[in-house]
Amino acid sequence: MDEVARTFDAWARNGRAERMEREHAKSVLKFLGSVPFDSAFAFLDVGCGNGWVVRMMASKTLCKRVVGIDKSKKMIIEARKKTENAKTKFIHTDLESLGRLKFDYVFSMESLYYADSVSAALEKIYVLLRPGGKLFCGTDFYTDNKVTAKWAGMLGIQMHLYSKKEWRRLFQDAGFETRVRHVTDSRDRRKWRRELGTLFITGTRPNTR
């Protein structure tokens, strides 16, 4: 088992999964709330943790299938305990090992930077998306944010730190049409939440490729 999976297994046992859900819920809800989801869709959550985003998406009428994957077996166990919905499926796997399923949307919150190769992960997601499909990647961990940029040293596990500009380039190099957005919270007590917030990178797989 690698260090990332071991760390998240420990977090599943000590309740940190629920704390992460509370920490990220506001920015994720604000971002996904701006997405129309106006036709039937299949959705993949990469690094699903306790499955809270999977459950949220499964509640949408036009959602036909939603899959959550995580390298942490304990997180997947917790997600399955909390979820009873015929639309949902949780798989204990990493992104690289996932079969050639097809999705309209792929979502990742605070997980892609743990990949051995972020470039390879983005290329894999590109293949998993149908033409016109979108990848939504959210992160608080980026060089522009001096507070959270310290996380890797604090946790002692592999975390790839990039700037907003570098994230955009990684997406473009994988073939995505790319947009970047900051989701802030003007009422949060933390200055970085108010001024920088969560960085969301949206990559669209072109219809022509």
C-alpha positions in Angstrom: 0.0 0.0 0.0 1.4 3.4 -0.9 1.6 6.3 1.6 -1.3 8.2 0.2 -3.7 5.2 0.5 -2.3 4.5 4.0 -2.9 8.2 5.1 -6.5 8.2 3.8 -7.2 4.9 5.5 -6.2 6.5 8.7 -8.4 9.5 8.0 -11.4 7.3 7.3 -10.9 5.7 10.7 -10.5 8.9 12.7 -13.4 10.9 11.2 -11.3 13.3 9.1 -13.4 12.3 6.0 -16.4 14.1 7.5 -14.2 17.1 8.4 -13.0 17.3 4.8 -16.6 17.1 3.6 -17.5 20.0 5.8 -14.4 22.0 4.8 -15.0 21.7 1.0 -18.8 21.5 0.8 -19.5 25.2 0.4 -17.1 25.8 -2.5 -18.0 22.5 -4.2 -21.8 23.3 -3.9 -21.2 26.8 -5.2 -19.2 25.5 -8.2 -21.4 22.5 -9.1 -24.5 24.6 -8.6 -23.3 26.8 -11.5 -23.2 23.7 -13.9 -26.6 23.3 -15.7 -26.6 19.4 -15.9 -29.5 19.8 -18.4 -29.3 16.4 -20.1 -28.9 12.8 -19.0 -25.3 12.2 -17.7 -22.9 9.8 -16.2 -20.5 11.2 -13.5 -17.2 10.0 -12.1 -15.7 11.2 -8.8 -12.0 10.6 -8.6 -10.8 10.4 -5.0 -14.4 10.2 -3.7 -13.6 9.8 0.0 -16.8 9.1 2.0 -18.9 9.5 -1.1 -20.6 12.8 -0.3 -20.3 14.2 -3.9 -21.5 10.9 -5.3 -24.6 11.0 -3.1 -25.2 14.6 -4.1 -25.0 13.9 -7.8 -27.1 10.8 -7.6 -30.0 12.9 -6.2 -30.2 14.8 -9.5 -33.0 13.5 -11.8 -30.9 13.5 -15.0 -28.0 11.6 -13.4 -28.2 8.1 -14.8 -25.0 6.7 -13.3 -22.4 7.9 -10.8 -19.2 6.2 -9.9 -16.8 7.0 -7.0 -13.3 5.7 -6.9 -10.6 5.9 -4.2 -7.2 4.3 -3.5 -8.2 4.1 0.2 -10.1 0.9 0.9 -11.4 2.3 4.2 -12.8 5.3 2.4 -14.7 3.1 0.0 -16.1 1.0 2.9 -17.3 4.2 4.6 -18.8 5.5 1.3 -20.7 2.2 0.8 -22.1 2.3 4.3 -23.5 5.8 3.8 -25.0 5.3 0.4 -28.1 3.3 -0.8 -28.9 4.3 -4.3 -29.2 2.1 -7.5 -27.4 4.8 -9.5 -24.2 4.7 -7.5 -21.1 2.4 -7.5 -18.0 2.7 -5.4 -14.8 1.1 -6.6 -11.5 0.6 -4.6 -9.0 1.4 -7.3 -6.7 4.1 -8.6 -7.4 6.1 -11.7 -4.8 4.4 -13.8 -6.4 1.0 -13.2 -10.0 2.0 -14.0 -11.4 0.3 -17.1 -12.5 2.1 -20.2 -15.8 3.3 -18.9 -17.3 6.5 -20.4 -18.5 9.6 -18.6 -20.0 12.9 -19.4 -18.4 14.6 -16.3 -15.4 13.7 -14.2 -14.9 15.5 -10.8 -11.9 15.6 -8.6 -11.6 17.6 -5.4 -8.2 17.7 -3.7 -7.0 14.4 -5.3 -5.3 14.8 -8.6 -2.1 16.2 -7.1 -1.6 12.9 -5.3 -1.1 11.1 -8.6 2.3 9.7 -9.4 2.0 11.7 -12.7 -0.6 14.4 -12.9 -0.1 14.5 -16.7 -0.8 10.8 -17.0 -3.9 11.2 -14.8 -5.2 13.9 -17.0 -4.6 11.9 -20.2 -6.5 9.0 -18.6 -9.4 11.2 -17.7 -9.4 12.6 -21.3 -10.0 9.0 -22.6 -12.7 8.4 -20.0 -14.7 11.4 -21.1 -17.1 11.4 -24.0 -16.5 14.1 -26.7 -17.8 17.3 -25.2 -17.4 15.9 -21.7 -16.0 18.0 -18.9 -13.4 17.5 -16.1 -13.9 19.6 -13.0 -10.8 19.8 -10.8 -10.9 21.7 -7.5 -7.9 22.4 -5.3 -7.0 24.7 -2.4 -3.3 23.5 -2.8 -1.6 25.8 -5.3 1.5 28.0 -5.2 -0.5 31.2 -5.4 -2.0 30.3 -2.0 0.9 30.7 0.4 -1.0 29.3 3.4 -2.0 25.9 1.8 1.2 25.6 -0.2 2.7 24.3 3.1 0.5 21.3 3.3 2.9 18.8 1.6 5.6 19.4 4.2 3.1 19.1 7.0 1.6 15.8 5.8 4.8 14.2 4.6 3.3 12.5 1.6 3.7 13.1 -2.2 1.7 16.1 -3.3 2.5 17.9 -6.6 2.3 21.7 -6.1 1.5 23.8 -9.2 0.5 27.4 -9.9 -2.7 28.4 -11.6 -0.8 28.9 -14.8 0.8 25.5 -14.5 -2.5 23.8 -13.9 -3.9 25.4 -17.0 -0.9 24.3 -19.0 -1.2 20.7 -17.8 -4.8 20.6 -18.9 -4.0 22.1 -22.3 -1.2 19.7 -22.8 -3.6 16.8 -22.2 -5.9 18.1 -25.0 -8.5 20.0 -22.9 -10.1 23.3 -23.7 -9.4 25.0 -20.4 -11.0 27.5 -18.1 -10.0 28.5 -14.6 -12.1 30.0 -11.8 -11.6 31.0 -8.1 -14.5 30.2 -5.8 -14.3 32.4 -2.7 -16.3 32.8 0.5 -16.6 36.4 1.6 -17.8 35.4 5.1 -15.1 32.9 6.0 -12.8 34.0 8.8 -9.7 32.9 6.9 -8.3 35.6 4.6 -7.2 33.1 1.9 -10.8 31.7 1.7 -12.1 35.2 1.2 -9.5 36.4 -1.3 -8.2 33.3 -3.2 -10.5 30.5 -2.3 -10.7 27.2 -4.1 -9.1 27.0 -7.6 -11.4 25.1 -10.0 -10.0 24.1 -13.4 -12.5 23.0 -16.0 -11.3 21.0 -18.9 -13.6 20.2 -21.9 -12.8 17.4 -24.3 -13.4 18.9 -27.7 -16.2 17.3 -29.8 -13.8 17.0 -32.7 -11.3 14.7 -31.0 
